[in-house]
Amino acid sequence: MTPVPAPDSPPATAADAPHALTRIVALRRVEIVTQALVLAGAVAGLKMPLAVAPMAAVIALLAAVNLVTQWRLERGGPAGPGEIFTQLAVDAAILTLLLYFAGGSANPFVSLFLLSPTLAAAMLPARHAWAMAGLTLAAYTFLMFWNLPLPPPQGHLAQLDALLARATGTAPEHAGHMSGFALHVLGMWLNFVISAGIVVFFLTRMAAALRRREHELAAAREAALRHEQILALGTLAAGAAHKLGTPLGTMAVVIRELELTHAGDGALKDDLGLLRQQVEHCKQTLSQMLASAGQARDESRQAQPLDRWLAELIDAWQVIRPRARLRLAFNGAGPAPLVAAERTLAQALVNLLDNAADASGAQSEPLQIAAAWDAQHCRIEILDRGPGLDDAALRGLGQAFRSSKGGAETDAGSTVGGLGIGFFLTRATVERFGGQVDLFNREDGPGACTRVTLPLARLKVHSP
């Protein structure tokens, strides 16, 4: 005859309420079984002449309410604190009806009325909690004056009255005025067991939910901070792209004049041609960045196999880094899945390739790029032979303006440092697609391994 404990966390939003109702339905099934067993035990075991028919009808009514609640869950739809309050009120009403036929306020289970306002105070707004307190107080008061007396138990339990009365030192009062003292003591004990179990179960679940919410809030605050940094970087990048257009145009004109002036110098002509190519690439990159800023994924783009997309991306990257040597390997069930990825994801992988090439510098061993896939995920590993990462660099990775490039020598022979922006933006981009980026030192000698794991479902996968 216990009321249903409420869900383990406050349904503050409509999205949380269905989960709360699901738990109520599950726990109410336990309640219905418990009430039926208690009624059967009191009538068959203790030989108590209770009003079996109306009490069984009340339990059946609760079962019907639970079926309606289950049907409501299957239909879905919004729900709020008012619906949770109604569910708790139904349990309080069922308890009131059962106690009416079993002694009213004299029944030891009457203290179970405290659970409904306690759970309401923990889950619902204050007005609902006070309303539940008033409702249960009214029910308790009603049972004090209107109830069917609780009949005394028969058989062996009745013989325990005198023994328990003498053991507690209250034999005269209870022996003279009560004939169900043993039932009252055992009922209070059982009431304590049930109440303690429900309270501990509820509070531990609520504490776990609060810890989970705190973790989610911390992750949300971290994501918000990262997004603010990305927005700031995007604003600065847009301004820089706008300002760089003029000097790049001037450089292109000057290079063209130098080519015309020194047309007979073959070595200088080659160098000027390479310089002009790099300037044109910078102008093209700025134009693409400004054209694609703020745009969503290009859904009209033709899907292509994953291995071909990676190969084209790497070929385009080698145009920018012609001196970088690499070894490419694909490992996956053929044919490769079809994908249509955003340009931002391609740029993120280019950033990782640049980092690996800068770390390797003038090393003779080429970069190793391995791509593998299955039905759900794609994994890309980039292995270099640079100096690797120390503990401080590993701790700072992924934070803006924290770089692992402590003056690495590039493939062109120059020494550069890093601002940490590339890896920061790369990780943010990959996480936006539901993936993750892991960077760790290689086990087979100096160097680092960058591993990118992506869910294929986020890359617009089609059946090959």
N, C-alpha and C positions, 0 to 999 in steps of 0.2 A: 504494500500500500504506500509505496514511496513515490514522491513526485519526481518528474523527470528532471535531471540536471541539464542545465543549459549548455550551449556550446562553449568551447574553451577560449574564445576570444570575442570581443565585442564586434557585432556586425555593424561597424560604423558606416558602411556603404552598402548600396544595394547589391554589389558584387559579392560581399561577404555573407549576406543573409542566406543564400541557398546552401552554403556549407554548414551554417549553423542549423538550418532545418534538417539537413541530412543527418547530422549527429543526433538531433532530437528524435527523428524517426527511429534511428538505430537503438538509442537508449530507451525509448518508450516501449520497444518490443521487449526489452528486458524487464521493464516495469510491469507490463501486462502479465508476463509469465510469473513474476514474483508475486503479484497480487493474487493470481489464481492459485498458486501453491500455498500461500498463507491462508486463503479462505478454505481450501480443501483440508489443510492441516488442522485448522481450528475446528472444523465441523467433524472430520473423520477421526482425527487423532485425539483432540481434547474433548470431544463430545459436547461442544458448545452449541446450543440451539440458536444459531444466528439466522437472520433473514437471508437465506441463500439466494432465492430468486431475484430480489431487487439488487443485491450486491453483485451477483453474476451479470445482471443486465447493465450495471454501471461499468463493469470491466469490459463488457462487450461494446459499450458506447465508446470507451477510450480506444478500443481496437479499431472501431469504425472511423474515429477521428484521425487515427494514425494512417489509415488507408487513404483518407482524403488528403492528408498532408503529403503522402507519397505521390499521389496523383498530381498534386499541385507542383511538386518538385520536378516531375517528368515534363510538365508543360513549360516550365521555366518562367521567366518574367521577373520584373523587379520586386524587391521586398525590402522592408525597412524595420526599424525598431518596433513599430506598432505591431507587426505580425509576430515578432518574437515575444512581445509582451502578451499577445493573445494566446500564444502557445503555453506560456507559463501560467496564465490565468486558467486555461482549461485544466492543467494538471492540478492547480489548487482547488478548482471546483470538483474534480473527481475525488480528491482526497477528502473534501468536505462531505460529499455524499457517502463515501465508504465509512467515515467516522460517525456519521449520523446513525447508521445502522449498527454501530459497534461501540456504543457508550459515549460518544461525543467527546467533550473535553476531558473526561475521565480516562480515555484511552491513552496509553503511554505513547502512541505514535502521533499524538497531537502536536508535539514539538517539531515535527517535520514541516509545519507551516513556516518555520524560520528559513527554510532553504529557498523558497521562491523569492522573497524580498532580497535575500543575500545575493542570489544569482542575478536578479534584476539590477541591484546596485552595482555589480561588477561589470555587467554587459551593456546596460541601457542608460540613457540620459536620466538625470536626477528626477525629472517629473514622472517618468515611468516607474522608477524605483519607489518613490513615495506613493504612487498610486497602487503598486503591488503591496506595499506595507499596509495601506488602508484596507485593501481587499482581503488580505489574510487576517487582519485584526477583526474585520467584520465577520468573517467566517468562524473564527475562534469564538467570538462573543455569541454568535448564533448557536454554536454547539453547546455552550454552557447552559442554555435554557431549553433547547429543543433537541432531543436525541432519544434513541431507544437504548435503554439500559444494557450494559454489557453483561451477558449472563456468565456466571462463574463456570470454570472448567470442571469436568467430571473425571473420575478415575484417579490415577496415581498423582496427577499434578495437584489435585485438591488436598492430598495428604501433606504436601509440602508447605501449606500455609502456616501451620503452627511452627514447623521447624524454622522457616525463614523469619517468622515474627520473633521467635526467641533469639535467633542468631543476630538480628539487628537491634534487639532491645526495645522493640515497639509492639510486643505481643499484646498488651492490654487493649491498646487502641484498635489495632487491626483485627484482632481476634473477635472483638466485640462488634465492630461496625462493618467489617469487610470480609467477604468470603473468597475473594480472588487476589489475595496479596501476592501469592507466588506468580500468578499470571502477570501482575503489575510489575514485579521486580524483573522477571525474565523479559517482559516487553520493553522495559526501559533499557535493559542491557542490549537487546537486539536493536532498539532504536539508536543507541549510541554507536553500535557497529556500523549500521547503515549510514548514519549521518557522517561519521568520521570518514568512511570510505568515499562517500560522495564529495565531501569537502576536499579531501586530499586529492582525489582524482581531478576535480575541477581546478583546484589551485595549481597543481603541477602542470596541467595542460595550459592554463592561463600564463604561468610563468614561462613555459616553453614558447608560447605564442608571442609574449612580450620580448623575449630574447630574439626570436626570429624577426620580429618587427624592427627591433633596434639594429639588427644586422642589415636588414633591407634599407632602413633609413640611412645608415652609414654608407652603404653602397650607392644609394641615390644621391647623397651629398657629394660623394667622390665623383660620380658621373656628372653632376651639375657643375662642379668645379672644372672638370676636364672639358666640358662643353663650353664653359666660359673662356677657358684658355684657347680652345680651338676657334671660337668666334673672334677673339682678339687677334689671333694669328691670321685668320681669314681677312679681317679688316685691314691689317697691316699689309698682307700680301696683295690685296686689291689696290691699295694705294701705291705700293711699290711697282706693281705691274703697269699702272697708269703712268707713273713717272719714268719708267725705264723705256717706254716706247720711243720717246724723242732721242735719247742718246744712242739707242740701238740703230735707229734710222740714220743718224749722223755717221755712226761707225760704218754702216753698210755703204754709204755714199763715198766715204774716204777710202775704204778698201777697194771699191771699184775704181777710183781715180788712180790709186797706187798700182793696181793691176795694169791699167792702160799705160801708165808712165814707165813701169818696169817690165814691159812685156817680153823683153829679150833676156831677162834674168830668170833662168829656169827654176833654180832652187827657191828664190824669193817668190816666184809666181806660185809654186806649189804651197808654200807656207801661207801666202795670202789667200789662195783658194780654200785651204783648210780653215783659215780664220773666218772667211766669208761664210762658209758652210755652218760653222758654229754660231755665228751671229744670226743667220737665217733660222737656225734651229731654235735659238732663244726667242726670236720674234714669233715663230710658229707656236712655241710652247705658251707664251704669254697670250696669244690670240685664242688658243684653245681653252686656256684657263678662264679668261674673261667670258668666252662664249658659253662655257658649261657651268659657270658659277650659279648656284641656286637652282639648277635644273635637276629634275628627278631622273630616275633610270630611263634610258632610251628603250622603251618597250618595242619599238619598231625595228630595232637592230636584229639582224639575222643571227640566229643561234649557230654555234659551230662546236665541233668536238673539243673537249678539254685539252687534249694534247696539242692540237693545232693552235688553240688560243695561246697556250703557254709558249709554243715555239715562235709564233709571230711576235709575242711580247718580248721574248729574249732577242730575236733578230733585230727588232726596233731599238732595243737597249744597246746592242753591240754597235749600232751606227753611231751612238753617242760615245761609247767607250770602245773604240776599235782595238785598243791594245790589250783589253781584258781577254784572257783565255779561259774557256770553260768547257766542262764536260756535262752533257745533258743525258738523263736516263729517265724513262717512263716505266712504271710498274703498276699495271692495273688490268683488269679483265677487259678485253676488247669486245666490241668497239667502245671507244671512250664516250662517256656521257656528254650530251649536248648542253652547253651553257651559254648564257648571254650576260656577261658581267658588266658592271659599271666601269667607267673610265677611272673612277677614284680607286677602285681595287687594283687596277693595273698600275696606277701610279704608286700605290702602297708597295707592291712587289718590286717596282723599279727602285724605290728607296732602299729596300733591303739588299738588292743587288749592288747598288752603289756603296752601301756600307761594307758589304763583303769584299768588293773590289778594292776599296780604300784600305781595308784592313790587311789584305794580302799584299798590296803594294807591288814590288818588283819580284815577288816569289815566282819561281819557275813552275811550280805545280799549279795547274788550272783550278778554277772554282768548280766545285761539284754541285750540280743541281739535280735533285731526284724528286720526281713527282709520282705519287701513288694514289689510287682511289679505290673505293668500293661502292656499294649501293647507296651509302648515306654520306660519306665524307671524302674530302680530298685533302691530302697532306703533301706539302711542298717543303723540302729541306734544302738549305743553301749552306754549303760547308766551305770554309776558307782555311788558309794556312797563316793567318795573322798571329799576333802575339797572344791572342785570347783575352779574357776578361778577368780582372781582379774582383775581389769581394765588393769593393766600393762601387765599381762600375755596375755590377750585377744588381746591387741594391737601388741604384739610381736610375736604372733603365725604365723607360716608359714615362718619366717625368719630363715636363717641358724644360728646356735649357739645362738638361743634364745629359752629357754625352760620354760615350766610351772611347771617343777618338782623342787620345791624348797626343795629338801631333803625328798622325799616321802618314806614311809616305805613300803617295798615290802611284798609279801605273805610269803617270807622266813624269815621275821623278820629283815632284814637289811635295812639300810637307803641309798638311792641313789639319786643322782642328775641327771640332763639330760643336754645334749648338744644341744637339739633342732633339731638334724639332722633327727630323725625319722619322725617327723611330717612334716618337710620341704620336705623330699623326698617323703613322702606319698602324700602330696598335689600336688607335681609336677607330680607324676605318675598318679593320678586320673585325673588331668587336661589334661594330654596327651591323655586320653581316652574320653575327652569331658565332664567329670563330674566335681563335685565340692565337697569340704569337708567343713562342717560347724561345729564349736565347740562352745557350749554355755552352760551356767549353767542351771540346771534343775529347773523347777518351783515348784516341789513337795518336796523340801527340799534340803539338801546339795548334792553335786555331779554335774557331768557334763554329757552332751549328745554330742556324736560325730555322725554326720549324713553324710553319703556318698551317693550321688546321681549319678547314672551312666546311660547313654543312652544304652539301650540294643542292638541297632544297631551296636555299637562299640565292642560288646562282641561276635560277630559272631553268631547272633541269627538265628535259623532255626525254622520252624514250628514244634511243638511237634507232 
